Amino acid sequence: MQKGKITLLETLLEDYRESLIEELNIHDNPSDKELNNILVFIIKQYEQEFENDFSDIFIYSYYKNILNNYNNTMNKILSFIKTKKPLKNDGKDEAMQAERRDCDDVLYLYKLKISNQPHTLISQVTGHEIPVNQSVINIINNNDIFMVPPKGKPELRGPHSNYTIEYSLDYWENFKKQITNYTQDFEKNHSEDFLEDLADYRFWLNQYNVFNIYINKLNNERETKEGEKHVKN
């Protein structure tokens, strides 16, 4: 890249770096790698703080998405159920896809994926393994929200317990009430400090995500220009 030629992406990254340095209250000029390491360190502290609460945090975030996210999932589910006709599933795929995006958004926000270890998620930022309960694993693995797992603990179910397809309006209206109550109880039953720390955790995860998006895009841009230069030569 020719000296003096600054791309829009480089300008955006530099502006973001400056705001990040100000947020971190840093008085020197760290490199991109040093900034990234600071963000990783902060996220690691929050992962350790919330490690034993993460099942509730995941489900809370997932339910909040279903109720309030831009995917409009709860309304899509109820609309499908209310207008469903025999042998027709118009609107079902849209509702299912919206729910999958809600689940994926939680995993993306917290930078998590399922580990090879049972009942465990692994951080893609720090490599830290976070224990979760079976309900979280069921949510992540169930690609059809209308397939409802049998009630009770998995280890206590009989060998012939199967998922059921649930199209009852009463069931889904009750589901909406239950997940609304869950989110409200979560906020009511945790201290203000806990909720503030959770908000800070999400804030720094977002800072990490955005910073790395800029870095990756800029690296791709530079690699593309280097490739074009070699082709011309």
C-alpha positions as CSV (number, residue, x, y, z in Angstrom):
1,M,0.0,0.0,0.0
2,Q,1.4,3.3,-1.0
3,K,2.4,5.6,1.9
4,G,0.0,8.5,2.4
5,K,-3.0,6.7,0.9
6,I,-5.4,5.9,3.7
7,T,-8.5,3.9,2.9
8,L,-11.9,4.6,4.4
9,L,-11.6,1.3,6.4
10,E,-8.3,2.5,7.9
11,T,-9.9,5.7,8.9
12,L,-12.8,3.9,10.5
13,L,-10.5,1.6,12.4
14,E,-8.4,4.5,13.6
15,D,-11.5,6.3,14.9
16,Y,-12.7,3.2,16.6
17,R,-9.2,2.6,18.2
18,E,-9.3,6.1,19.6
19,S,-12.7,5.6,21.1
20,L,-11.6,2.3,22.5
21,I,-8.5,3.7,24.0
22,E,-10.6,6.4,25.6
23,E,-13.1,3.8,27.0
24,L,-10.2,1.9,28.5
25,N,-8.6,5.0,29.9
26,I,-5.2,4.2,28.4
27,H,-2.7,7.1,28.1
28,D,-0.2,5.6,25.7
29,N,-0.7,4.3,22.2
30,P,-1.0,0.5,22.2
31,S,-0.7,-1.6,19.1
32,D,-3.7,-3.4,17.7
33,K,-2.4,-6.6,19.2
34,E,-2.0,-5.0,22.6
35,L,-5.5,-3.6,22.5
36,N,-6.9,-7.0,21.5
37,N,-5.0,-8.6,24.4
38,I,-6.5,-6.1,26.9
39,L,-10.0,-6.9,25.6
40,V,-9.4,-10.6,25.9
41,F,-8.2,-10.1,29.5
42,I,-11.3,-8.1,30.4
43,I,-13.6,-10.8,28.8
44,K,-11.8,-13.5,30.6
45,Q,-12.5,-11.8,34.0
46,Y,-16.2,-11.7,33.2
47,E,-16.3,-15.3,31.9
48,Q,-14.9,-16.4,35.3
49,E,-17.3,-14.2,37.2
50,F,-20.4,-15.6,35.5
51,E,-19.2,-19.1,34.9
52,N,-21.6,-20.7,37.4
53,D,-24.5,-18.5,36.3
54,F,-24.2,-19.0,32.6
55,S,-27.1,-21.5,32.1
56,D,-29.4,-18.8,33.4
57,I,-27.7,-16.0,31.5
58,F,-27.9,-17.9,28.2
59,I,-31.6,-18.8,28.6
60,Y,-32.4,-15.3,29.8
61,S,-30.6,-13.8,26.7
62,Y,-32.3,-16.3,24.4
63,Y,-35.8,-15.6,25.8
64,K,-35.2,-11.9,25.6
65,N,-34.3,-12.3,21.9
66,I,-37.5,-14.4,21.2
67,L,-39.6,-11.7,22.9
68,N,-38.0,-8.5,21.7
69,N,-35.4,-9.2,19.0
70,Y,-35.6,-7.8,15.5
71,N,-36.4,-11.3,14.3
72,N,-39.9,-10.9,15.8
73,T,-39.9,-14.6,16.6
74,M,-42.7,-14.8,19.2
75,N,-45.1,-13.0,16.9
76,K,-44.1,-15.2,14.0
77,I,-44.7,-18.4,16.1
78,L,-48.2,-17.2,17.2
79,S,-49.1,-16.0,13.8
80,F,-48.2,-19.4,12.3
81,I,-50.2,-21.3,15.0
82,K,-53.3,-19.0,14.7
83,T,-53.4,-19.3,10.9
84,K,-52.3,-22.9,10.5
85,K,-54.4,-25.1,8.2
86,P,-54.5,-28.9,8.0
87,L,-51.6,-30.3,6.0
88,K,-50.2,-26.8,5.4
89,N,-47.2,-25.2,7.2
90,D,-47.2,-21.7,5.8
91,G,-45.1,-19.5,8.0
92,K,-43.5,-22.4,9.9
93,D,-40.1,-22.1,8.2
94,E,-40.0,-18.4,8.8
95,A,-40.7,-18.8,12.5
96,M,-38.1,-21.6,12.8
97,Q,-35.4,-19.6,11.1
98,A,-36.1,-16.6,13.2
99,E,-35.7,-18.7,16.4
100,R,-32.4,-20.1,15.1
101,R,-31.1,-16.6,14.5
102,D,-32.1,-15.7,18.1
103,C,-30.1,-18.7,19.4
104,D,-27.2,-17.9,17.1
105,D,-27.2,-14.3,18.2
106,V,-26.7,-15.4,21.8
107,L,-23.8,-17.6,20.8
108,Y,-22.3,-14.9,18.7
109,L,-22.6,-12.2,21.3
110,Y,-20.9,-14.3,24.0
111,K,-18.4,-15.7,21.4
112,L,-19.3,-19.3,22.4
113,K,-19.7,-22.7,20.8
114,I,-20.4,-26.2,22.0
115,S,-17.4,-28.0,23.4
116,N,-16.5,-31.6,22.8
117,Q,-17.0,-32.0,26.6
118,P,-20.6,-32.8,27.7
119,H,-22.7,-29.9,29.0
120,T,-20.0,-27.4,28.2
121,L,-19.6,-24.3,26.0
122,I,-16.2,-23.0,25.0
123,S,-15.2,-19.3,24.6
124,Q,-13.8,-18.5,21.2
125,V,-12.0,-15.5,22.8
126,T,-10.2,-17.2,25.6
127,G,-10.7,-20.9,25.2
128,H,-12.3,-21.0,28.6
129,E,-14.8,-23.8,29.1
130,I,-18.1,-22.9,30.7
131,P,-20.5,-25.5,32.2
132,V,-24.1,-25.3,31.2
133,N,-27.2,-27.5,31.9
134,Q,-29.0,-29.7,29.5
135,S,-31.7,-27.1,28.8
136,V,-29.0,-24.9,27.1
137,I,-27.7,-27.8,25.1
138,N,-31.3,-28.7,24.0
139,I,-31.9,-25.1,22.8
140,I,-28.7,-25.0,20.8
141,N,-29.2,-28.4,19.2
142,N,-32.9,-28.2,18.5
143,N,-33.4,-26.9,15.0
144,D,-37.2,-27.1,15.2
145,I,-38.7,-25.1,18.0
146,F,-42.0,-26.9,17.4
147,M,-40.4,-30.2,18.4
148,V,-40.8,-30.1,22.2
149,P,-38.6,-32.3,24.4
150,P,-40.4,-34.6,26.9
151,K,-40.7,-33.2,30.4
152,G,-38.4,-34.3,33.3
153,K,-34.7,-34.8,33.7
154,P,-33.2,-36.7,30.7
155,E,-31.5,-39.2,33.0
156,L,-34.8,-40.1,34.5
157,R,-36.8,-40.5,31.3
158,G,-37.8,-43.9,30.0
159,P,-36.0,-45.2,26.9
160,H,-39.0,-44.5,24.7
161,S,-39.5,-40.9,25.6
162,N,-39.7,-38.9,22.4
163,Y,-40.0,-35.3,21.3
164,T,-43.5,-34.2,20.3
165,I,-44.7,-31.8,17.7
166,E,-46.5,-28.9,19.4
167,Y,-49.0,-26.8,17.4
168,S,-51.4,-25.9,20.3
169,L,-52.3,-22.2,20.6
170,D,-52.7,-22.6,24.4
171,Y,-49.2,-24.1,24.6
172,W,-47.5,-21.2,22.8
173,E,-49.5,-18.5,24.5
174,N,-48.5,-20.1,27.8
175,F,-44.9,-20.4,26.5
176,K,-44.9,-16.7,25.9
177,K,-46.1,-16.0,29.5
178,Q,-43.5,-18.4,30.9
179,I,-40.5,-16.9,29.1
180,T,-41.8,-13.4,30.0
181,N,-42.0,-14.4,33.6
182,Y,-38.5,-16.0,33.4
183,T,-36.9,-12.8,32.1
184,Q,-38.7,-10.7,34.7
185,D,-37.8,-13.0,37.5
186,F,-34.1,-13.1,36.3
187,E,-34.0,-9.3,36.5
188,K,-35.8,-9.2,39.9
189,N,-33.8,-11.9,41.5
190,H,-30.3,-10.7,40.7
191,S,-28.7,-7.7,42.3
192,E,-28.2,-4.4,40.6
193,D,-24.4,-5.0,40.7
194,F,-24.9,-8.4,38.9
195,L,-27.0,-6.8,36.2
196,E,-24.6,-3.9,35.7
197,D,-21.7,-6.3,35.5
198,L,-23.6,-8.4,32.9
199,A,-24.3,-5.3,30.9
200,D,-20.6,-4.4,31.1
201,Y,-19.7,-7.9,30.0
202,R,-21.9,-7.6,26.9
203,F,-20.5,-4.1,26.2
204,W,-16.9,-5.3,26.2
205,L,-17.8,-8.4,24.1
206,N,-19.4,-6.0,21.6
207,Q,-16.2,-3.9,21.6
208,Y,-14.1,-7.0,21.0
209,N,-16.4,-8.1,18.1
210,V,-16.4,-4.8,16.4
211,F,-12.7,-4.2,16.8
212,N,-11.9,-7.6,15.3
213,I,-14.4,-7.1,12.5
214,Y,-12.4,-4.0,11.5
215,I,-9.1,-5.7,11.9
216,N,-10.1,-8.7,9.8
217,K,-11.7,-6.6,7.0
218,L,-8.6,-4.4,6.9
219,N,-6.3,-7.5,6.7
220,N,-8.5,-8.9,3.9
221,E,-8.4,-5.5,2.0
222,R,-4.6,-5.4,2.3
223,E,-4.2,-9.0,1.1
224,T,-6.5,-8.3,-1.8
225,K,-4.4,-5.3,-2.8
226,E,-1.2,-7.2,-2.5
227,G,-2.7,-10.0,-4.6
228,E,-3.7,-7.5,-7.3
229,K,-0.2,-6.0,-7.2
230,H,1.4,-9.4,-7.8
231,V,-1.0,-10.2,-10.6
232,K,-0.1,-6.9,-12.4
233,N,3.6,-7.6,-12.0
